[in-house]
Amino acid sequence: EQKNEEMLRKKNKLERNIEILSQLSTSEAMLEGNWQDLGSQISTSVVMALEVDVCQIWYYNFKEDNFYQLYQNTQDEKHTQPFHVLTAAQAPTFLQSLQEQAHLLIADIKSSSLDDTTKQYIAQRHAQAHSLAIFPCILSQKQKLLITCFHHEPKVWELEDITFLKSVKDEMSIAYQAFKRKQAQQRIEKQNDDITASIN
């Protein structure tokens, strides 16, 4: 009976995640590559699907060696943190995840093998956090994003969680390509308008 309950829970979770991804992939922001709205939708979707307290999306500026927090969504106001800039030196594990293009799932931060510097950053910014997920998203050689999730309880990260985050990464890549196409189209239209204006 317990096994059946667990299978039913996973089935319901998978169906819910499929619905969340469907809504995300067909949203106007996704189809138009509108990152201003899309980032918020993605962080909201991750919080719902993974059932975590906080989801943040970071942009890595390789010239400055800084992470810029672009979006944040929380289940509870008490977990909300102001948007800020994080140097790579403050959280070496974040940078390592990007460089190795490898995700990291931690059930218990305190007893994990995380470096002390990253643990100190988490303790300062997310004092109630017990679990952590780090997921890199490489859009291009210069456009690199990082998804971080925090939860106040020990969390067993499941295969469904990893699958969902991989799907989100794919959707972000699609949206980025849509954004680039839109930029190219706008440049062509502007050139055409300039030529038309010079002829007239």
Summary of the structure (lengths in Angstrom):
residues: 200
radius of gyration: 19.3
end to end distance: 78.9
largest distance: 78.9
contacts: 596
relative contact order: 0.15
helix: 56%
strand: 20%
